[in-house]
Amino acid sequence: MTLRVGMVGCGGIAVRHADSVAALPDRMTLTACYGRELAKTQAFADKHGDAAFTDLDAMIDAGIDVAIVTIPPFARSGEVERLAVRGVHLLVEKPIALDQAAADSMVAAVAASGVTAAIGFMYRHGEAVKAWVDADTGRVGMMTAAFQCNHLHADWWRIEAKSGGQILEQLLHLIDLVRHFMGEPDRVYARRSRLFHAEPGYDVEDVSAMIFGWDDGRIATLSANNIAVTGIWHKEWALFAEAKTGRFTGWNDAEFRASDGSGTPRVFDGGVSPFVAQLADLADAIRDKRPPLVPLSEGARTLRLALAARQAADERREIALGAG
């Protein structure tokens, strides 16, 4: 069965998802798109060969099996819940929401409806990331990670009330990997500032750092900035486990070494598109009636850590996280 896909939101990230759908012709096809501005939505439809809608229910009535929700979180107003109630399976772009109540509402709606829903934490679909999870590494004792760029992004990205800031928009991927590799932390301490970006309408942080801690002594340190070299997007992380050390420069690219120095390093330099991989996984999950690799509920759990880190930074104190 080829799944009929509807794109909800027609911005920049929607183009990447449309291209990913096109890479899976045996599993799905883009048949519709929804947006609030007719001209922009029609232009997207003309380019990608689908039908344009400015009424979400009309798009659902036309017949779709899966919706990819790319509307920025500040602009979401119940679309995920409406789609779930109508029986439409979902891939929701991160962050799931800007506050925990909204995230929990989406997760509850999906659980009640029985649809299959994934959150767009595509890093987990990378070749090197999956290889680490499958490897015999022993317990991870420490993770270090950084995200660096220097870009003004979209107008809404620069406003914390709309984007949540760099912590929620970009560092969130690495916060999610903390959970993925090490489990739920017990505490977080953080700092954030806006140092160099004084442009009108820019009020989000451009430097941040945080420490997640576990009561058994394990540590994860993360940092992000938007003051690095213009036009260069850099991300890296390292994992230090009982049996192995892994150094990553991307979801597909890493080097694993035995912690005792023995053997030959295992090097990954893959070309897997995590955007395509997450859609393929969602299609297979729908077919096989199983949860996707990254269920929507993971978006709510990771958001909880990001919001706590931001709170810790603003209050300049350690936050106890409690049960996730």
Sequence and secondary structure as in RCSB ss.txt:
>XXXX:A:sequence
MTLRVGMVGCGGIAVRHADSVAALPDRMTLTACYGRELAKTQAFADKHGDAAFTDLDAMIDAGIDVAIVTIPPFA
RSGEVERLAVRGVHLLVEKPIALDQAAADSMVAAVAASGVTAAIGFMYRHGEAVKAWVDADTGRVGMMTAAFQCN
HLHADWWRIEAKSGGQILEQLLHLIDLVRHFMGEPDRVYARRSRLFHAEPGYDVEDVSAMIFGWDDGRIATLSAN
NIAVTGIWHKEWALFAEAKTGRFTGWNDAEFRASDGSGTPRVFDGGVSPFVAQLADLADAIRDKRPPLVPLSEGA
RTLRLALAARQAADERREIALGAG
>XXXX:A:secstr
  EEEEEE  SHHHHHHHHHHHT TTTEEEEEEE SSHHHHHHHHHHHT EEES HHHHHHHH SEEEE S GGG
 SSHHHHHHHTT EEEE SSS SSHHHHHHHHHHHHHHT  EEE  GGGGSHHHHHHHHS    EEEEEEEEE  
    TGGG HHHH HHIIIIIHHHHHHHHHHH   SEEEEEEE  S   TT  S SEEEEEEE TTS EEEEEEE
S S TT  EEEEEEEESSEEEEESSSSEEEEEETTS S  EEEE    HHHHHHHHHHHHHHHT   SSBHHHHH
HHHHHHHHHHHHHHHTS EE    
